[in-house]
Amino acid sequence: MAYVTGRRRINRWAPRSIWALALLCGLVGATSVQAASRTLLVLGDSLGAGYGLPAAQGFTARLEAVLRRRGHDIKVMNGSISGDTTAGGRARLGWALSSKPDYVLVELGGNDGLRGLDPAETRANLKAILARLRERKIPVLLAGMMAPRNLGPEYERAFNSAYPELARQYGAVLYPFFLDGVALDPKLNQPDLIHPNAKGVSVIVERIVPFVENLVTRTGG
């Protein structure tokens, strides 16, 4: 409804209309952002959990920050538990997937190697995890691990080969070695020479980000 005063035509509903339009646009914008946002679950052990580091310097927080800086609207969820083995990850997979992630980064097996567990069991557990994720149609990035060399060449071959072979079998993106460029470097690790320090995490994130981007872009994310 409008009324005229002098030569000026004034719409007394204009302020409310503009406010309502602005609110509507804001809600539509918020809905679009929410719809565009995707989630990446890191199913891992202490390496994924950021053992010994402040939360903001851990792997998941740093990975999310870099992905967002590179233009990806992705929330990285920390689904890692220190000390976990592939058997532990397999056992809690159903619970971890209750958050309904769009992608999963599997970072498991380091503790299997440190404990000298049978590589056949490690393979079987990883296979079960990948099979479940494929069944749920969730794209996967599988981070490989390397067996300790003191366990002998036969153990190394059986353990190390599981990751590329399973990645091929289940169509997962493979990052060959999670600790690539960091393993055993005193400058990039905490005193135990197992867990990366903040600088080490930066190296890991820098090297793995292209593989995460490959996972996201090849699935239309």
N, C-alpha and C positions, 0 to 999 in steps of 0.2 A: 504494500500500500504506500502511495506517495502523496505529498501535499506540496503546495506552492506557496512560497513566501517571497513577495517582490518578484524579481526576475529569476530567482533561484529555485530550481526543482530539487527537493530533498526526499530521499527515500528513507523513511524512519526505520525500515528494517535492515538497511544496509549494514550497519555495524554487526548485527547479529548474523546476517548472511555471510559476511566476510569471515567472521569468527568461526562459524560452522564449517565454511569451506576450508579454512585453514586447518581446523581440527580433523576434517575428513581426509585432507591430503596427508596430514601427519600420520594418521592411522594407516592409510594405504601404504605410505612409505615405510612405516615400521613393519607392516605385514610383509612387504616385499623383502626387506632386509632379513627378517626372521626366516622367510621361506628360502632365501638364498644361502643362509648359513648352513654349513655341513660340519660333521664331527668325525674326527679321527681318533680311534681308541688305540692306545699303546698297551699291548698285552705283553708285559715283560717282567724282568726281575729287578735287581738293585740298579742295574745300568739304566733302565728306563725310569725307575723310581727317583733317580737323582740322589742316591745314597751319599751322605756326608756333605751335602750342599744345601744352602738355603733354597726354598721352593722356587724362587724367581730365577735361580741359576741352574735348575735341573733341566734334564733333557726335554721334557714335554713343554715346559714354559718357554724355553728358548726356541724350540721348534715352532711353536705357535707364533711367537713374535716375528720370526723370520718369514714364515709363510704369509702372515698378514702384511708385512712390509713389502712383500713381493706381489701383493694384490689378491691373495687368496682368502676368502671369508671362511676360514676353517677354525673350529674349536678343537684343540688337542686335549684329549682326556687321559689322565694318568691312571691306567688300569694295571699298574705294575706293583709287585710285592717283592721286597728284598729277600733273597734266599730262595726264591721260587725256582723250581725245576720245570722241565717240560711236562712232567706228570702233574705238578701243581697247577700249571696253566690250563692243562686239559680239564682238570677237575672243576675249576671255577669258571670255565668258559661260558656256561649257560648264564651264570649270574652276571658276568661281565657284559654279556650281550643284552642284558635287560635295559641298558641305556640306548639301545637301537642305534649304534654308530653307522655312519655311511661308509667308513673305511676302517680297516684294522691293520696296524703295524705289529707283527709278531716278532718279539725280541726275546727269545728264550733259548736255553741250551748251555749257557756259560757255566751254570752250576752243575749241570750234568757232567761236563768235562772235568771241572775241578774235583768232583767226587769220584771220577772214574767210572761212572755208570755205563752199563752196557749200551753201546751205540745203537743196537737194534731197538732198545726201548725208547731211546731218544727219537729215533726215526718214526717209530709207531705212534708216539705221542704227538709229534708234529703233524704226521699224516692225519690223525684223527681231528686235530684242530683245523687243518686246512680243509678237510672234507666237510666239517660242520659249517665252516664259513662259506664254502662254495654252495652248500645246500641252502644257506640263507641268502645267497646271491650278494655277498658282501665282498667287494674287492680287497685284495690283501697285498701288503708289502712284507715280504719275509726277509728279516735281517739275519744273515748267516753268522755263524760263530766258528772259531777254530779250536781244535783240541789242543791241550797242553802237549808239548813235544816230548815230555818225559814219559808219556804213556806208550810210546813206540809207534813206528810207521803204520803198522796194521790198524791200530786203534785210530790213528789220524785219518787214514783213508776212509774207514767206515764211518767215522763221525763227520768229517768235513764234506763228504760227498752227499750226505743226506739233504742238505739245503738246496743245492742247484737241481738235484734230481726231483725233489718234491715240488719245487717252484715250477719246473717244467710240467710235471704231471698235473698240477692243479691250477696252472695259469696264473700264478702269483708273480708280482714284480719282485725280483731278487736284488737285494743289496748284499753283495758277497760277504762282507765282514763288517760287523757293526763297529768294531774298534779300529778300523782301518786308519792308519796314520797316527794312532794314539797309543796302541798297545805297548806296554813296557817302557814308554818314554817317561823318565822321571819328571820332566818339565810339564807334562800334560796329565800326570796322574797324582792321586793322593799318595801318601807314604806307603800304602799297601801295594802299590803298582798294579792294582786290579781295577780300581774305580777312578774314572777321570775326574780331574779338578775342573774348575770353571773354564779354563783355557782349553782343556781337552774336550769338554762338552761343545764348545764353539766349533772346534775342528770337526767333530762328529756331525753336528747339525749342518755345517757348511757342505760336507761331502754327501750327506744323505738327502738333502733337500731336493736336488734334481730327480731323485728316484721317487720321492713323495709326489712331486709335480707330475711325473710320468704316470703314477697311479691315478691321480686326480683327473688329469686331462684326457687320458685314454678311456675313462669311464664317463666322460661328459660333464665333469665337475668344474 
